[in-house]
C-alpha cells in the first residue's frame, strides 16, 4: 500500500495529487494544513477512484469533503 502525507495550501493541490492516483489501487493520501493538522484523508475506494476519472467530479468531491472538514472546525 502506498501511503502519502502531503502539506497543501489549496484545493487545486489536493485535486492534482489525487488525480495522479486515479488509475492506481491500494493507496491512501493524507492532506495536512501548513500547521501540520490533518485536514482530509482519501483512499482508493471504489467511489473515490470513479470520481477521480473526471476532473470536475474530483473538484466536487474535494470541495464536499473540505466543507465537512471546515464545519468540524479544521483550519485551512
C-alpha positions in Angstrom: 0.0 0.0 0.0 1.2 3.5 -0.9 0.6 6.0 1.9 1.5 9.6 1.2 1.4 12.5 3.6 1.2 16.0 2.0 1.1 19.5 3.2 -1.2 21.6 1.0 -2.3 25.3 0.7 -5.2 24.9 -1.7 -7.9 22.7 -3.1 -6.1 22.7 -6.5 -3.2 20.9 -4.9 -5.4 18.2 -3.4 -7.1 17.5 -6.8 -3.8 17.5 -8.6 -2.2 14.9 -6.2 -5.4 12.8 -6.1 -5.7 12.6 -9.9 -2.1 11.3 -10.0 -3.6 8.2 -8.4 -6.8 7.8 -10.4 -5.6 4.7 -12.2 -3.8 3.1 -9.2 -5.1 0.9 -6.5 -4.2 0.4 -2.8 -3.2 3.9 -1.8 -4.0 6.5 0.9 -3.2 10.1 0.8 -3.4 12.3 4.0 -3.6 16.1 3.4 -2.3 18.4 6.1 -2.5 22.2 6.5 0.6 24.3 6.9 0.3 24.0 10.7 0.6 20.2 10.5 -3.0 19.4 11.3 -4.7 16.7 9.3 -7.4 18.1 7.0 -8.6 15.1 4.9 -7.6 11.6 4.1 -8.6 9.8 0.9 -8.0 6.2 -0.1 -8.5 4.1 -3.2 -12.1 3.0 -2.5 -14.4 2.4 -5.5 -16.3 5.7 -5.3 -13.1 7.8 -4.9 -11.5 6.1 -7.9 -14.6 6.6 -10.0 -14.9 10.3 -9.1 -11.2 10.9 -9.9 -11.7 9.9 -13.5 -13.4 13.2 -14.3 -11.6 16.4 -13.2 -14.9 18.2 -12.4 -16.1 15.3 -10.3 -12.7 15.3 -8.5 -13.1 19.0 -7.6 -16.7 18.4 -6.4 -15.5 15.6 -4.2 -12.7 17.5 -2.7 -14.9 20.6 -2.1 -17.6 18.5 -0.5 -15.2 16.9 1.9 -13.4 20.2 2.7 -16.8 21.7 3.5 -17.3 18.9 6.1 -13.8 19.4 7.5 -14.4 23.1 7.9 -17.7 22.5 9.6 -15.9 20.2 12.0 -13.5 23.0 12.9 -10.5 22.2 10.8 -8.4 25.2 9.9 -7.4 25.6 6.3 
